[in-house]
Amino acid sequence: ISNSTMAVGEQSSVTATTFNQLQNSSISESKNVADWLEELKFAINKTDSGLSEKDREKAFNHLGVIAQLGQNGQNSDLRVTGETALDALSGILSRGNGLNKLQIENLLDNIRETLKF
């Protein structure tokens, strides 16, 4: 159990670092993506989101992948993984009964458009 907890903690640390780097970017598109990801992160963290803990963990992992793509949008491997993460995130967040589905989809659409999907 401690190994899996440590892995989740390490993933959270990597994701937080990636978010910070994205927010501190000099590229305005990266900053926009960072802002939209922060809004998604806030929605996922809401206690009344309706998401299970497992869905939250999955969603945060996908946010981290998308943040990495926001930093390095030309990386073809990241583009494939990022597109999959966006699709998976959309599915996961659709299960959140307490989430504003229209707002979530608008945020995801903004990210897709900015990252040129």
C-alpha positions in Angstrom: 0.0 0.0 0.0 2.8 2.4 0.8 4.4 1.9 -2.6 1.2 2.7 -4.4 0.6 5.7 -2.1 4.2 6.8 -2.8 3.6 6.4 -6.6 0.5 8.5 -6.4 2.3 11.1 -4.3 5.2 11.2 -6.8 2.8 11.5 -9.7 1.1 14.4 -7.9 4.5 16.1 -7.4 5.4 15.7 -11.1 2.0 17.0 -12.1 2.3 20.0 -9.8 5.7 20.8 -11.2 4.5 20.5 -14.8 1.5 22.8 -14.0 3.9 25.4 -12.5 6.2 25.2 -15.5 3.2 25.6 -17.9 1.9 28.6 -15.9 5.3 30.3 -16.0 5.7 29.9 -19.7 6.3 32.9 -21.8 3.9 31.5 -24.5 0.4 32.9 -24.1 -1.2 29.7 -25.4 0.6 27.7 -22.7 -0.7 30.0 -20.0 -4.2 29.7 -21.4 -4.0 25.9 -21.3 -2.6 26.1 -17.7 -5.6 28.3 -16.7 -8.1 25.9 -18.2 -6.4 22.9 -16.6 -6.5 24.7 -13.2 -10.2 25.2 -13.7 -10.6 21.5 -14.4 -8.5 20.7 -11.4 -10.7 22.9 -9.2 -13.8 21.2 -10.5 -12.4 17.7 -10.0 -11.4 18.6 -6.4 -14.9 19.8 -5.4 -16.3 17.5 -2.7 -19.6 17.6 -4.5 -18.2 16.7 -7.9 -19.8 13.3 -7.8 -16.5 11.6 -8.8 -15.1 8.6 -7.0 -11.6 8.8 -5.6 -10.5 6.4 -8.4 -12.0 8.7 -11.1 -10.3 11.7 -9.4 -6.9 10.0 -9.5 -7.4 9.1 -13.2 -8.5 12.6 -14.0 -5.4 14.1 -12.3 -3.1 11.8 -14.3 -4.8 12.8 -17.5 -4.4 16.5 -16.5 -0.7 15.9 -16.0 -0.3 14.4 -19.5 -2.2 17.4 -21.0 0.0 19.8 -19.1 3.1 18.1 -20.5 1.6 18.4 -24.0 1.0 22.1 -23.4 4.7 22.5 -22.7 5.8 20.5 -25.7 3.0 20.5 -28.3 5.2 19.4 -31.2 6.2 16.1 -29.6 4.4 13.5 -31.7 4.3 10.8 -28.9 2.9 13.4 -26.5 0.3 14.4 -29.1 -1.0 10.9 -29.3 -1.0 10.4 -25.5 -2.5 13.9 -25.0 -5.3 13.3 -27.4 -6.1 10.1 -25.7 -5.9 11.8 -22.3 -8.4 14.5 -23.5 -10.8 11.9 -24.7 -10.5 9.8 -21.5 -10.9 12.9 -19.3 -14.1 13.9 -21.1 -15.5 10.4 -20.3 -14.4 10.4 -16.7 -15.8 13.9 -16.0 -19.1 13.1 -17.6 -19.7 10.7 -14.7 -19.4 13.6 -12.2 -23.0 14.4 -11.2 -22.0 17.6 -9.4 -20.0 19.0 -12.3 -21.2 21.7 -14.7 -21.0 19.5 -17.9 -21.3 22.5 -20.3 -18.4 24.3 -18.5 -16.3 21.2 -18.6 -16.8 20.5 -22.3 -16.1 24.2 -23.1 -12.8 24.0 -21.2 -11.9 20.7 -22.9 -12.8 22.2 -26.3 -10.7 25.3 -25.6 -7.7 23.0 -24.8 -8.3 20.9 -27.9 -8.5 24.0 -30.1 -5.4 25.6 -28.6 -3.4 22.3 -28.9 -4.8 21.9 -32.4 -6.7 18.7 -32.2 
